[in-house]
Amino acid sequence: MSERFTKNALLTLLLVVTGIAALYAYNSYDQKQAPVAEVPFATAVTEIGLGRVQTVEVTSGRNTALLMLRDGTKQQTVVGDQGGTLVKVVNEYNAANPDRPAAYVVRQETDAPQGLGQLLIAILPIVLIAALFLYVVLCSGMVALDPASGELVGGDIREQTRRTIANLDAVLRASGSDLHHVLKTTVYLTDINEFQQMNAVYAEAFGEHTPARATVEVGKLPRGARVEIECVALRSA
C-alpha cells in the first residue's frame, strides 16, 4: 500500500470521525435547548383550542404528534388512531379565530430516519466529498500540444490523438493515477467522420481497459486542434 493511499485513508477516517462528533454535539445541544414534554391527548387538544400552538406535526406511521407552542417549547402526545382529530381541531380553531395568529399542520408522509439511519445520512456527504478530493482525479481536456515547444502537433487525427493521450497520461501520472484507472472519458472531435481513425489510436492506448466514453462533435477546439480528451480517474493505490 502506497504512502499516498495510506494518508488519504487516514484523512478520510478523520473526516468521518469529525462528522460523527459534530452530529453528536448538535443533537446533544438541540435536545438541551428544546426538551419535549409528554402530555395527554386531551391536553394537546386544549392547547390548540387556547391558541397556544403554532404547528402540529403529524407523521404517518407513528403513534405520536409533535406540537410546537408559540413560546418556543415543544409537546408530544400519543394520538393512536386520532391523528385526524388534531388536524380537525386546528382547522376549527383557525375558522373560529380569523383575527388571531393561525395554527398550522405539518404533514410528513414517512418517518424521518432515526438512530443509525440519521447518522449515515449525515456522514455520507462527508465521505463522498472526501472520496472526490482524495481518490478521484478530474482531468481537464487535453489537446495535442508538444510539451517541449508548447505548439500544436500537426499531422492527421491519428498523430494528434496519440499526442493528446500521451499528455493525458502524463497529467494522470503526476496526480497519482494512469490510463488504467480512468473511469470515464469525453472525446471532442471537430469532424465526427474521423472517429474511426481516432478510435484506433484510442483503443491501442487503453488496451483491454475500456472506461465509459462519450464522443461529441464540436465546431472548433482550442489552438485549432482536431481532438480534445478529458477524463475522470481514480488515484492508484
MOPE-V116079 format. One record per backbone hydrogen bond with DSSP energy under -0.5 kcal/mol. NH is the residue of the N-H (numbers start at 1). CO is the residue of the C=O. E is the energy in kcal/mol with one decimal. If there is no record, write none. Layout:
# MOPE-V116079
nh=[NH | NH]
co=[CO | CO]
e=[E | E]
This chain:
# MOPE-V116079
nh=[2 | 6 | 7 | 8 | 9 | 10 | 11 | 12 | 13 | 14 | 15 | 16 | 17 | 18 | 19 | 20 | 21 | 22 | 23 | 24 | 25 | 26 | 27 | 28 | 29 | 30 | 31 | 32 | 33 | 34 | 37 | 37 | 39 | 39 | 44 | 45 | 46 | 47 | 48 | 49 | 50 | 51 | 52 | 53 | 54 | 55 | 56 | 57 | 58 | 58 | 59 | 59 | 60 | 62 | 65 | 66 | 67 | 68 | 69 | 69 | 70 | 72 | 74 | 75 | 76 | 77 | 79 | 79 | 80 | 82 | 85 | 86 | 87 | 88 | 89 | 90 | 91 | 92 | 93 | 94 | 95 | 96 | 97 | 100 | 104 | 106 | 106 | 107 | 108 | 117 | 119 | 120 | 121 | 122 | 123 | 124 | 125 | 126 | 127 | 128 | 129 | 130 | 131 | 132 | 133 | 134 | 135 | 136 | 136 | 137 | 138 | 139 | 139 | 140 | 142 | 145 | 146 | 150 | 153 | 160 | 161 | 162 | 163 | 164 | 165 | 166 | 167 | 168 | 169 | 170 | 171 | 172 | 173 | 174 | 175 | 175 | 176 | 177 | 181 | 182 | 183 | 184 | 185 | 186 | 187 | 188 | 189 | 189 | 190 | 194 | 195 | 198 | 199 | 200 | 201 | 202 | 203 | 204 | 205 | 206 | 207 | 209 | 210 | 212 | 214 | 216 | 218 | 224 | 225 | 228 | 229 | 230 | 231 | 232 | 233 | 234 | 235 | 236]
co=[237 | 2 | 3 | 4 | 5 | 6 | 7 | 8 | 9 | 10 | 11 | 12 | 13 | 14 | 15 | 16 | 17 | 18 | 19 | 20 | 21 | 22 | 23 | 24 | 25 | 26 | 27 | 28 | 29 | 30 | 35 | 74 | 37 | 76 | 40 | 41 | 42 | 43 | 44 | 45 | 46 | 48 | 47 | 47 | 68 | 68 | 104 | 66 | 56 | 106 | 57 | 64 | 108 | 59 | 77 | 57 | 75 | 55 | 67 | 73 | 52 | 69 | 35 | 67 | 37 | 65 | 63 | 77 | 63 | 79 | 82 | 82 | 83 | 84 | 85 | 86 | 87 | 88 | 89 | 90 | 91 | 92 | 93 | 97 | 54 | 56 | 104 | 105 | 58 | 114 | 115 | 116 | 117 | 118 | 119 | 120 | 121 | 123 | 123 | 124 | 125 | 126 | 127 | 128 | 129 | 130 | 131 | 131 | 132 | 233 | 136 | 137 | 231 | 138 | 229 | 143 | 151 | 146 | 144 | 156 | 157 | 158 | 159 | 160 | 161 | 162 | 163 | 164 | 165 | 166 | 167 | 168 | 169 | 170 | 171 | 172 | 173 | 172 | 178 | 179 | 232 | 232 | 212 | 230 | 214 | 228 | 187 | 216 | 226 | 191 | 192 | 194 | 195 | 196 | 197 | 198 | 199 | 200 | 201 | 202 | 203 | 206 | 208 | 183 | 185 | 187 | 189 | 221 | 222 | 188 | 142 | 186 | 139 | 184 | 137 | 181 | 135 | 176]
e=[-2.3 | -2.1 | -2.2 | -2.3 | -2.5 | -2.2 | -2.3 | -2.4 | -2.2 | -2.2 | -2.3 | -2.3 | -2.6 | -2.4 | -2.3 | -2.4 | -2.4 | -2.4 | -2.5 | -2.5 | -2.4 | -2.4 | -2.7 | -2.4 | -2.4 | -2.9 | -2.4 | -1.8 | -2.4 | -2.1 | -0.6 | -2.1 | -0.5 | -2.5 | -1.8 | -2.0 | -2.1 | -2.7 | -1.9 | -2.2 | -1.8 | -1.6 | -2.1 | -0.6 | -2.9 | -1.5 | -2.5 | -3.4 | -0.7 | -2.6 | -0.6 | -0.6 | -2.5 | -1.5 | -2.2 | -2.0 | -3.6 | -2.5 | -0.6 | -2.7 | -2.7 | -1.9 | -0.9 | -2.6 | -3.2 | -2.2 | -2.1 | -0.5 | -1.2 | -2.7 | -1.0 | -1.1 | -1.2 | -2.2 | -2.6 | -2.4 | -2.2 | -2.5 | -2.5 | -2.4 | -2.1 | -2.1 | -1.4 | -1.6 | -2.3 | -3.2 | -0.5 | -0.6 | -2.1 | -1.5 | -2.0 | -2.8 | -2.0 | -1.7 | -2.2 | -2.6 | -0.7 | -0.5 | -2.1 | -2.5 | -2.5 | -2.5 | -2.7 | -2.3 | -2.2 | -2.4 | -2.2 | -0.7 | -0.7 | -3.7 | -0.5 | -0.8 | -2.5 | -0.6 | -2.8 | -2.2 | -3.2 | -3.0 | -3.6 | -2.0 | -2.4 | -2.3 | -2.1 | -2.5 | -2.6 | -1.8 | -2.2 | -2.3 | -2.7 | -1.9 | -2.0 | -2.3 | -2.5 | -1.8 | -0.9 | -0.7 | -1.3 | -2.8 | -1.8 | -1.4 | -3.3 | -1.7 | -2.5 | -2.4 | -3.2 | -3.3 | -0.5 | -2.7 | -1.7 | -2.2 | -1.6 | -2.4 | -3.2 | -1.7 | -1.3 | -2.5 | -2.9 | -1.5 | -2.0 | -2.3 | -1.9 | -1.7 | -0.6 | -1.7 | -1.8 | -3.1 | -2.7 | -1.6 | -1.9 | -1.9 | -2.1 | -2.1 | -1.6 | -2.4 | -2.6 | -2.6 | -2.7 | -2.9]
